[in-house]
C-alpha cells in the first residue's frame, strides 16, 4: 500500500491487494485494481501508459517475469482483458511496476 502510494499517489486498501505468490530474485508481485487513473508519478519515474493486455504483452522492454505477472494478474478476468489497463513504466523495478529502458 505504501509503495503504491509513493509511486502513483493513489491509495488502496489492503483487501484490494492480491499476493500473486510470484517472485523473481528480490521482487514479489502483487495484483491490484487502482481506484482511479489520476496518477501522480514519483521522482523515480518518468512516464506511464495505458495498454490493453495484448498491447502490454507486445512491449519490447517487458521482461519475462514482468510479462508473466502482468498476464497472470489481468488474464483471469475476461472483463479486464479488452479494457485499457494501466501499466506504469518507471525508472526502477519495484514489484508490480514495469521497468523502463535498458536492463
N, CA and C atoms as an extended XYZ file, in Angstrom:
309
Properties=species:S:1:pos:R:3:atomname:S:1:resname:S:1:resid:I:1 pbc="F F F"
N         0.833       -1.188        0.000 N   UNK     1
C         0.000        0.000        0.000 CA  UNK     1
C         0.876        1.250        0.000 C   UNK     1
N         1.924        1.216        0.825 N   UNK     2
C         2.826        2.363        0.897 CA  UNK     2
C         3.526        2.580       -0.442 C   UNK     2
N         4.013        1.495       -1.031 N   UNK     3
C         4.734        1.599       -2.307 CA  UNK     3
C         3.826        2.126       -3.419 C   UNK     3
N         2.594        1.649       -3.477 N   UNK     4
C         1.649        2.130       -4.490 CA  UNK     4
C         1.416        3.625       -4.322 C   UNK     4
N         1.220        4.056       -3.072 N   UNK     5
C         1.000        5.485       -2.821 CA  UNK     5
C         2.232        6.299       -3.208 C   UNK     5
N         3.420        5.838       -2.799 N   UNK     6
C         4.647        6.581       -3.107 CA  UNK     6
C         4.893        6.678       -4.615 C   UNK     6
N         4.576        5.624       -5.336 N   UNK     7
C         4.885        5.574       -6.762 CA  UNK     7
C         3.822        6.250       -7.631 C   UNK     7
N         2.549        6.213       -7.198 N   UNK     8
C         1.458        6.704       -8.051 CA  UNK     8
C         0.627        7.821       -7.437 C   UNK     8
N         0.725        8.011       -6.120 N   UNK     9
C        -0.121        8.985       -5.447 CA  UNK     9
C        -1.519        8.463       -5.157 C   UNK     9
N        -1.761        7.175       -5.425 N   UNK    10
C        -3.083        6.574       -5.214 CA  UNK    10
C        -3.106        5.741       -3.936 C   UNK    10
N        -4.216        5.794       -3.231 N   UNK    11
C        -4.383        4.998       -2.017 CA  UNK    11
C        -5.225        3.767       -2.322 C   UNK    11
N        -4.763        2.615       -1.842 N   UNK    12
C        -5.519        1.371       -1.979 CA  UNK    12
C        -5.648        0.738       -0.601 C   UNK    12
N        -6.661       -0.110       -0.452 N   UNK    13
C        -6.873       -0.831        0.793 CA  UNK    13
C        -6.171       -2.171        0.729 C   UNK    13
N        -5.790       -2.688        1.875 N   UNK    14
C        -5.124       -3.991        1.935 CA  UNK    14
C        -5.985       -5.086        1.317 C   UNK    14
N        -7.309       -4.987        1.498 N   UNK    15
C        -8.208       -6.015        0.961 CA  UNK    15
C        -8.239       -6.027       -0.566 C   UNK    15
N        -7.792       -4.932       -1.207 N   UNK    16
C        -7.788       -4.835       -2.668 CA  UNK    16
C        -6.536       -5.436       -3.307 C   UNK    16
N        -5.527       -5.751       -2.491 N   UNK    17
C        -4.251       -6.240       -3.000 CA  UNK    17
C        -4.218       -7.762       -2.920 C   UNK    17
N        -3.845       -8.391       -4.032 N   UNK    18
C        -3.731       -9.845       -4.085 CA  UNK    18
C        -2.275      -10.229       -4.243 C   UNK    18
N        -1.765      -11.052       -3.327 N   UNK    19
C        -0.423      -11.586       -3.465 CA  UNK    19
C        -0.486      -12.673       -4.524 C   UNK    19
N         0.307      -12.544       -5.560 N   UNK    20
C         0.257      -13.487       -6.671 CA  UNK    20
C         1.128      -14.715       -6.423 C   UNK    20
N         1.814      -14.743       -5.274 N   UNK    21
C         2.723      -15.845       -4.961 CA  UNK    21
C         3.735      -16.059       -6.079 C   UNK    21
N         4.217      -14.947       -6.613 N   UNK    22
C         5.239      -14.976       -7.665 CA  UNK    22
C         6.413      -14.121       -7.202 C   UNK    22
N         7.614      -14.663       -7.375 N   UNK    23
C         8.824      -13.928       -7.028 CA  UNK    23
C         9.835      -14.052       -8.163 C   UNK    23
N        10.653      -13.021       -8.297 N   UNK    24
C        11.778      -13.056       -9.221 CA  UNK    24
C        12.918      -12.302       -8.545 C   UNK    24
N        13.884      -13.051       -8.091 N   UNK    25
C        15.011      -12.509       -7.319 CA  UNK    25
C        14.487      -11.720       -6.129 C   UNK    25
N        14.674      -10.413       -6.115 N   UNK    26
C        14.263       -9.589       -4.974 CA  UNK    26
C        12.872       -8.962       -5.157 C   UNK    26
N        12.152       -9.358       -6.184 N   UNK    27
C        10.824       -8.783       -6.447 CA  UNK    27
C         9.733       -9.766       -6.033 C   UNK    27
N         8.686       -9.240       -5.426 N   UNK    28
C         7.474      -10.003       -5.134 CA  UNK    28
C         6.346       -9.296       -5.870 C   UNK    28
N         5.519      -10.052       -6.583 N   UNK    29
C         4.483       -9.457       -7.414 CA  UNK    29
C         3.123       -9.507       -6.734 C   UNK    29
N         2.389       -8.403       -6.858 N   UNK    30
C         1.042       -8.268       -6.328 CA  UNK    30
C         0.150       -7.745       -7.442 C   UNK    30
N        -1.141       -7.967       -7.305 N   UNK    31
C        -2.110       -7.505       -8.280 CA  UNK    31
C        -3.124       -6.617       -7.557 C   UNK    31
N        -3.458       -5.487       -8.160 N   UNK    32
C        -4.451       -4.583       -7.572 CA  UNK    32
C        -5.092       -3.763       -8.686 C   UNK    32
N        -6.405       -3.564       -8.582 N   UNK    33
C        -7.090       -2.628       -9.473 CA  UNK    33
C        -6.999       -1.262       -8.806 C   UNK    33
N        -6.382       -0.325       -9.488 N   UNK    34
C        -6.227        1.005       -8.918 CA  UNK    34
C        -7.574        1.730       -8.923 C   UNK    34
N        -7.812        2.552       -7.898 N   UNK    35
C        -9.113        3.195       -7.761 CA  UNK    35
C        -9.399        4.290       -8.779 C   UNK    35
N        -8.375        4.817       -9.433 N   UNK    36
C        -8.587        5.859      -10.444 CA  UNK    36
C        -7.368        5.901      -11.370 C   UNK    36
N        -7.460        6.749      -12.380 N   UNK    37
C        -6.325        6.915      -13.284 CA  UNK    37
C        -5.653        8.271      -13.087 C   UNK    37
N        -5.895        8.885      -11.945 N   UNK    38
C        -5.308       10.183      -11.625 CA  UNK    38
C        -3.927        9.966      -11.002 C   UNK    38
N        -2.969        9.580      -11.831 N   UNK    39
C        -1.631        9.208      -11.388 CA  UNK    39
C        -0.759       10.444      -11.190 C   UNK    39
N        -0.041       10.466      -10.078 N   UNK    40
C         0.994       11.456       -9.827 CA  UNK    40
C         2.279       10.681       -9.622 C   UNK    40
N         3.146       10.673      -10.620 N   UNK    41
C         4.371        9.879      -10.546 CA  UNK    41
C         5.364       10.445       -9.540 C   UNK    41
N         6.071        9.541       -8.899 N   UNK    42
C         7.148        9.963       -8.011 CA  UNK    42
C         8.320       10.438       -8.869 C   UNK    42
N         9.327       11.022       -8.236 N   UNK    43
C        10.512       11.491       -8.947 CA  UNK    43
C        11.328       10.335       -9.516 C   UNK    43
N        11.050        9.098       -9.061 N   UNK    44
C        11.794        7.934       -9.523 CA  UNK    44
C        11.332        7.454      -10.900 C   UNK    44
N        10.228        7.991      -11.396 N   UNK    45
C         9.656        7.534      -12.662 CA  UNK    45
C         9.447        8.711      -13.592 C   UNK    45
N         9.373        8.384      -14.888 N   UNK    46
C         9.221        9.477      -15.839 CA  UNK    46
C         8.019        9.339      -16.759 C   UNK    46
N         7.358        8.193      -16.802 N   UNK    47
C         6.159        8.080      -17.627 CA  UNK    47
C         5.365        6.836      -17.255 C   UNK    47
N         4.126        6.812      -17.697 N   UNK    48
C         3.291        5.623      -17.598 CA  UNK    48
C         2.382        5.623      -18.807 C   UNK    48
N         1.736        4.494      -19.076 N   UNK    49
C         0.877        4.425      -20.253 CA  UNK    49
C        -0.309        3.525      -20.001 C   UNK    49
N        -1.265        3.591      -20.921 N   UNK    50
C        -2.460        2.752      -20.874 CA  UNK    50
C        -2.384        1.741      -22.010 C   UNK    50
N        -2.522        0.448      -21.672 N   UNK    51
C        -2.384       -0.610      -22.653 CA  UNK    51
C        -3.452       -1.672      -22.444 C   UNK    51
N        -3.906       -2.265      -23.523 N   UNK    52
C        -4.721       -3.469      -23.383 CA  UNK    52
C        -3.760       -4.588      -22.991 C   UNK    52
N        -4.289       -5.707      -22.552 N   UNK    53
C        -3.445       -6.839      -22.202 CA  UNK    53
C        -2.603       -7.261      -23.410 C   UNK    53
N        -3.221       -7.306      -24.571 N   UNK    54
C        -2.499       -7.701      -25.779 CA  UNK    54
C        -1.363       -6.728      -26.097 C   UNK    54
N        -1.609       -5.439      -25.964 N   UNK    55
C        -0.558       -4.440      -26.207 CA  UNK    55
C         0.569       -4.583      -25.192 C   UNK    55
N         0.215       -4.815      -23.953 N   UNK    56
C         1.233       -4.964      -22.903 CA  UNK    56
C         2.136       -6.155      -23.189 C   UNK    56
N         1.557       -7.229      -23.674 N   UNK    57
C         2.342       -8.431      -23.966 CA  UNK    57
C         3.308       -8.225      -25.126 C   UNK    57
N         3.106       -7.175      -25.920 N   UNK    58
C         3.976       -6.896      -27.061 CA  UNK    58
C         5.053       -5.853      -26.759 C   UNK    58
N         5.078       -5.317      -25.531 N   UNK    59
C         6.086       -4.319      -25.178 CA  UNK    59
C         7.477       -4.947      -25.218 C   UNK    59
N         8.400       -4.292      -25.895 N   UNK    60
C         9.761       -4.810      -26.037 CA  UNK    60
C        10.528       -4.840      -24.712 C   UNK    60
N        10.262       -3.863      -23.842 N   UNK    61
C        11.045       -3.757      -22.611 CA  UNK    61
C        10.396       -4.473      -21.417 C   UNK    61
N         9.450       -5.355      -21.678 N   UNK    62
C         8.782       -6.099      -20.609 CA  UNK    62
C         9.519       -7.426      -20.416 C   UNK    62
N        10.204       -7.568      -19.286 N   UNK    63
C        10.976       -8.794      -19.037 CA  UNK    63
C        10.041       -9.994      -18.903 C   UNK    63
N        10.616      -11.172      -18.975 N   UNK    64
C         9.836      -12.406      -18.904 CA  UNK    64
C         9.051      -12.495      -17.591 C   UNK    64
N         9.681      -12.142      -16.474 N   UNK    65
C         8.987      -12.236      -15.180 CA  UNK    65
C         7.856      -11.212      -15.069 C   UNK    65
N         8.067      -10.003      -15.565 N   UNK    66
C         7.003       -9.000      -15.548 CA  UNK    66
C         5.877       -9.396      -16.502 C   UNK    66
N         6.243       -9.915      -17.660 N   UNK    67
C         5.241      -10.356      -18.639 CA  UNK    67
C         4.334      -11.419      -18.003 C   UNK    67
N         4.945      -12.381      -17.309 N   UNK    68
C         4.182      -13.443      -16.654 CA  UNK    68
C         3.272      -12.876      -15.564 C   UNK    68
N         3.784      -11.938      -14.771 N   UNK    69
C         2.994      -11.341      -13.684 CA  UNK    69
C         1.822      -10.527      -14.235 C   UNK    69
N         2.090       -9.697      -15.239 N   UNK    70
C         1.022       -8.872      -15.828 CA  UNK    70
C        -0.046       -9.771      -16.441 C   UNK    70
N         0.391      -10.766      -17.200 N   UNK    71
C        -0.571      -11.669      -17.830 CA  UNK    71
C        -1.394      -12.411      -16.780 C   UNK    71
N        -0.723      -12.910      -15.756 N   UNK    72
C        -1.394      -13.654      -14.688 CA  UNK    72
C        -2.446      -12.787      -13.989 C   UNK    72
N        -2.069      -11.576      -13.690 N   UNK    73
C        -2.975      -10.668      -12.973 CA  UNK    73
C        -4.183      -10.307      -13.819 C   UNK    73
N        -3.962      -10.003      -15.088 N   UNK    74
C        -5.028       -9.442      -15.900 CA  UNK    74
C        -5.822      -10.447      -16.715 C   UNK    74
N        -5.269      -11.585      -17.000 N   UNK    75
C        -5.978      -12.517      -17.861 CA  UNK    75
C        -7.033      -13.328      -17.122 C   UNK    75
N        -7.033      -13.286      -15.790 N   UNK    76
C        -8.019      -14.039      -15.019 CA  UNK    76
C        -9.428      -13.490      -15.180 C   UNK    76
N        -9.560      -12.206      -15.437 N   UNK    77
C       -10.868      -11.562      -15.531 CA  UNK    77
C       -11.148      -11.206      -16.990 C   UNK    77
N       -12.112      -11.867      -17.594 N   UNK    78
C       -12.444      -11.629      -19.003 CA  UNK    78
C       -12.812      -10.170      -19.268 C   UNK    78
N       -13.446       -9.501      -18.285 N   UNK    79
C       -13.822       -8.105      -18.474 CA  UNK    79
C       -12.598       -7.207      -18.589 C   UNK    79
N       -11.502       -7.597      -17.943 N   UNK    80
C       -10.301       -6.774      -17.945 CA  UNK    80
C        -9.531       -6.927      -19.247 C   UNK    80
N        -9.571       -8.088      -19.847 N   UNK    81
C        -8.732       -8.395      -20.995 CA  UNK    81
C        -8.820       -7.365      -22.118 C   UNK    81
N        -9.990       -6.827      -22.375 N   UNK    82
C       -10.156       -5.941      -23.523 CA  UNK    82
C       -10.338       -4.477      -23.136 C   UNK    82
N       -10.205       -4.181      -21.859 N   UNK    83
C       -10.266       -2.794      -21.430 CA  UNK    83
C        -8.859       -2.222      -21.438 C   UNK    83
N        -8.763       -0.904      -21.438 N   UNK    84
C        -7.452       -0.291      -21.269 CA  UNK    84
C        -7.054       -0.459      -19.818 C   UNK    84
N        -5.891       -1.039      -19.615 N   UNK    85
C        -5.396       -1.237      -18.275 CA  UNK    85
C        -4.162       -0.380      -18.108 C   UNK    85
N        -3.876       -0.046      -16.889 N   UNK    86
C        -2.768        0.838      -16.608 CA  UNK    86
C        -1.555        0.016      -16.212 C   UNK    86
N        -0.476        0.197      -16.910 N   UNK    87
C         0.790       -0.395      -16.523 CA  UNK    87
C         1.766        0.758      -16.400 C   UNK    87
N         2.324        0.914      -15.251 N   UNK    88
C         3.213        2.027      -15.003 CA  UNK    88
C         4.604        1.697      -15.525 C   UNK    88
N         5.155        2.607      -16.296 N   UNK    89
C         6.517        2.466      -16.793 CA  UNK    89
C         7.381        3.356      -15.919 C   UNK    89
N         8.347        2.768      -15.230 N   UNK    90
C         9.107        3.554      -14.269 CA  UNK    90
C        10.599        3.423      -14.418 C   UNK    90
N        11.305        4.118      -13.551 N   UNK    91
C        12.752        4.135      -13.590 CA  UNK    91
C        13.418        3.090      -12.718 C   UNK    91
N        12.659        2.329      -11.942 N   UNK    92
C        13.258        1.248      -11.162 CA  UNK    92
C        12.293        0.085      -11.105 C   UNK    92
N        12.737       -1.039      -10.584 N   UNK    93
C        11.962       -2.269      -10.648 CA  UNK    93
C        11.181       -2.598       -9.402 C   UNK    93
N        10.392       -1.700       -8.874 N   UNK    94
C         9.553       -2.021       -7.717 CA  UNK    94
C         8.563       -3.097       -8.116 C   UNK    94
N         8.291       -4.030       -7.222 N   UNK    95
C         7.382       -5.133       -7.525 CA  UNK    95
C         6.080       -4.641       -8.119 C   UNK    95
N         5.680       -5.213       -9.220 N   UNK    96
C         4.433       -4.842       -9.859 CA  UNK    96
C         4.548       -3.712      -10.849 C   UNK    96
N         5.678       -3.051      -10.901 N   UNK    97
C         5.868       -1.972      -11.841 CA  UNK    97
C         6.710       -2.484      -13.002 C   UNK    97
N         6.501       -1.936      -14.154 N   UNK    98
C         7.236       -2.357      -15.339 CA  UNK    98
C         8.431       -1.440      -15.514 C   UNK    98
N         9.650       -1.982      -15.540 N   UNK    99
C        10.820       -1.121      -15.659 CA  UNK    99
C        10.941       -0.519      -17.055 C   UNK    99
N        11.454        0.694      -17.107 N   UNK   100
C        11.655        1.365      -18.393 CA  UNK   100
C        13.127        1.322      -18.762 C   UNK   100
N        13.392        1.398      -20.028 N   UNK   101
C        14.760        1.499      -20.513 CA  UNK   101
C        15.525        0.209      -20.432 C   UNK   101
N        16.805        0.279      -20.752 N   UNK   102
C        17.624       -0.942      -20.769 CA  UNK   102
C        17.788       -1.515      -19.375 C   UNK   102
N        17.993       -2.830      -19.338 N   UNK   103
C        18.163       -3.501      -18.046 CA  UNK   103
C        19.591       -3.360      -17.587 C   UNK   103
